[in-house]
Amino acid sequence: MNIDWAALGSVFGVSLVATVALVGLFTLGVVGLTKQESASGQGGGTAAVARIGAYACFALCAAAVSYGIYLIVT
């Protein structure tokens, strides 16, 4: 039995980078919602920009998870 260590390392590296990126993106979405709540009392367009940015982060997370499920299924 031969193990292709280069392929295993490649899969590990890509999985690690994708996981860190996805968690970071979700964290940015949560921070954006927090900023939106604190900025809503001040008025202006800051709250709207923070909310839109947070929703965009969550949408990108959902797209990445959906793409991963698509790759597994097909």
N, C-alpha and C positions, 0 to 999 in steps of 0.2 A: 504494500500500500504506500503510495507516494502522496505527499501533501505538497501542494503548490503554495509555498510560504509567501511568495510575492503576491499572488492573487488574494490570499487570506489577509495579508497586511493592507492591500489596496482596499478591500471591502471594509476592513476595520477603520481605516482612515477616512473613507468617504462616509461611513455611518457616523463616525464621531463628529465630523464637520457638519453633516446634515442635522444631527441632534442638537449640537450647540447653536447652530443657526436658527433652528425652529424654536428652541427654548428662548433664545434671545429675542426673536421676533414677537413671540407671545408676551414676553416681559415688557417689551416696548409698547404693546397694546394695552397692557394693564397700567403702565405708567402714564400713557396717554389719557386713559379714562380717569386716573387720579388727578392729573393736571386739569382735565376738563371740569371736574367737580370743584377744584379750588379756584379755577379761573372764572367759573360761572357767576360768582358774586361780584367780580370786577367789571363785568360787561365787556363789550368789544367783541372782536372776532377771534380772540384767542381760544375761547371755549369751543367754538365751532371747528377751528383748525385742529385742536387736540382731539376732538371726538372723531373727526374724519380720518385723522392719522391712525387713531386706535382701531377704528373699524377696518381700515386698509390693512393694518398688521394682522388682524384676526382673519380677514379674507384671504390673505396670502398664506397664513397657517392652514386654513381649511383647504386651500388649493393644493398645498404641498402634501397634506395628508391624503387627500383624494387621489392625487397622482401616485402616491406610494401604494395605495390600495389597488389602483388600476394596474400598476406594474406587477403586483402580486397575483392578481386574478388572471391577467392575460399572459 
